[in-house]
Amino acid sequence: MKWFGFPGRSPDSSHGRSTSSLRINLFFFGTFFIFCVIIVRLASLQFVEAEALTEIEENQETKTVPLSAIRGIIHAAGGENIAYNTSVQSLYITLTKDYTETYRNKATNEYEFTDKAKANTASLAARLESVFNQYGDPSGKKLTGEEITTLLDLNFKKTLGYYPRKIKTGLTPKEVAHFLEHKEQYPGLSIVEEAARHYDKDTVAVQTVGYIRPFKSLDSLDLYKNIRSAMKKNNADPGLVYKEEEFAGAYGLEQQYQRELRGKNGYQTISVNPQNMAEEIIESVPPVKGNDIWMTINKNVQMKTEQAIMDQIRWLHTHPVLGKLHPDALTGYAVAMEVDTGNVVAMASMPDYDTSVWTTDKVEPEVYEKIANNYLNGTIRDTTSGISGNGLKSVIYLGSTVKPLSVLIGLNEGLFSTGDTYNDVGIAYFGKDDNASVKNSSGHVLGPLDPAKAIQESSNAFMVDMVGDPLYKKYKSKAPEVWDQYLKAFGLGVSTQSGLPNESAGLGDYMDTKAAGSTQAAMVYASFGQKGKYTALQLAQYTATLANEGERIKPQLVSRITDAEGKTVKEFHREVLSTISFDPSYWKEIKKGMNTDVKAFDGFPYDFARKTGTSEMDAYGVTRDNGVFIAFAPREHPKLAVAVVIPEGGFGSNSAAPVARKIFDAYDWEYGLNGVPRKNVSPATESTLE
């Protein structure tokens, strides 16, 4: 077949090329058109609609504002309210453009408030000041217009723009009525019902209960550092977010049980405008009330303990002991702990103070100065409830109260037996060529002593010759470590695990052999209580460990936690922290020896184990005597362990022991040292008990 056309081409080649070219042209044209549409749209979004879209986006932004929960109550063991709440009315102002409208100053290129905003703010502050003065509590603090303007935080230095500003709490009924009646005159004003924290006016165990402070002032505490970190997370639970002005536990049980007491904040989700000001409430979640804490501390026993300390301090100022007054005894510390449960029924650090000073936003300097030496808990740390006349604090040498443990260590280490006799000549020598010595109190020569009698007569010489020096010779440089392990097994030198914040572990000075002069000297002085400083709570735990024959139990300050409906959500029971075993005969020996004659216990209706102590510490170049006393009762089947410390109180038998007697009597009345509360015993029955 012959094809007609251009030479060298197939008959339809021209047609095929034209079709392909058309398709390519259409493709490129379509692509160009789409590209142009995209460019035009992007330009429109960027240059024409950008401002409107930005405003829409910002107008749709939401913020969360916490709503404070009602804090839980702290009860005493008998149900009394020790830390509780009352309802108060607070005035808040939510900032609007009436107060915050700004313009850019061309001269300074800085944003400044408009004249109208300044006038509105000045008018608001003046009117609020006038209303507060006219209808407020005449005895309350007066707010000036300047102070009100500062509280408005117009420059958002303290909090975000959409957060309501608290201006005043504790409004009187007349103030509330006025503001509700004239609310339209105060743009952004709201009256909010809140809870105000109060503490028992009897000042019950104030350092143990603790106090609260505004969250914004608690950044130094690890608890709140962690909370702040958690709040910054994107998925943070709004209910766990704190308001800056929200009060939170700052010390004692208020801090220890902060999470339980606080409950869970509610919150409002609100939309905010480009100026970060509130527009509308989108969602509102109510707060969850905090749980209640039930202390093991019995209010009646606690009050008797506090009174006993202060009475004894006054007595020491006016009644000479061995011809000497003790005017520098100004402080006292006592802890009473149940032997079988670990429940702390009394914990007193005296003098105390009124915790309500902390419930205001700011503690004035002159107020703080008055309580600076009283607000910390001297039963758990080396601090003060005031200071003794020569500056001694609350953690002092335990003195002769260590001697029951010294004898236990000596027996367990095989340094002597229960049947051995030591001839006490009133003095013990040690050091190179016996160039150093230790005397008994007042240089008394006690004669033949078995281990129990050495405890009862409080022989320093026995402890040196039979315990301290032989232990050094047995272990040489390792002796302090051996001693340290024994003491820690009884709670001396370790935390008691009470859970109270800032608890001290005490101080074993015997480990500093250089300061002691030698390892031998460190062990000699440690053996009769002059090289270990411990808290009153540690001494109480130590005493309870003696009573429990080696079982060291946790001091319990809270028995249970209940929710808002009164349902128990958690209970606390006896908890054994550690156990150390000794031959039963050793326990029998030391309990037999804890029998020192104590005049303060004349007529006490129970056989009880006790040990007096007088520790010596230097202050201003003079040796000062501190009174220490430990005891548990009854001797068999013990119920209560007590420790009392009176810095600069002189002999423990005259200073600390009378306080302990009153504590035992108070406990016996409330609970019964034999299991039957004396307050429930008829006079006829009581006469048979005695």
Secondary structure, DSSP 8 states (H G I E B T S, - for coil): ----SSTTS-TTHHHHHHHHHHHHHHHHHHHHHHHHHHHHHHHIIIIISHHHHHHHHHHT-EEEEEE------EE-TTS-EEEEEEEEEEEEE---HHHH-EEEETTTTEEEE-HHHHHHHHHHHHHHHHHHHHHS-TTS----HHHHHHHHTTT-SSS-TTS-EEEEES--HHHHHHHHHTGGGSTTEEEEEEEEEEE-TT--SHHHH--EEEGGG-TTSHHHHHHHHHHTSTT--GGG---TT-EEE-SHHHHHTHHHHH-B-EEEEEEE-TTS-EEEEEEEE--B---EEEES--HHHHHHHHHHHHHHHHHHHHS-BTTB--TT---EEEEEEETTT-BEEEEEEES---GGGGGSS---HHHHHHHTTTSS-TTTSS--SS--TT---S-EE-GGGGHHHHHHHHHHTTS--TT--EEE-SEEEESGGG-EEEE-GGG---EEE-HHHHHHTT-HHHIIIIIIHHHHHHHGGGHHHHHHHHHHHTTSSS------TT----B-GGG-HHHHSSHHHHHHHHHTTSS-EE-HHHHHHHHHHHHTTTEEE--BSEEEEE-TTS-EEEE----EEEE----HHHHHHHHHH-B---GGGTT-SS--EEEEEEEEEEETTEEEEEEEEEEEESSSS--EEEEEEETT--SHHHHTHHHHHHHHHHHHHHT-TTSS-GGGS-HHHHHHH-
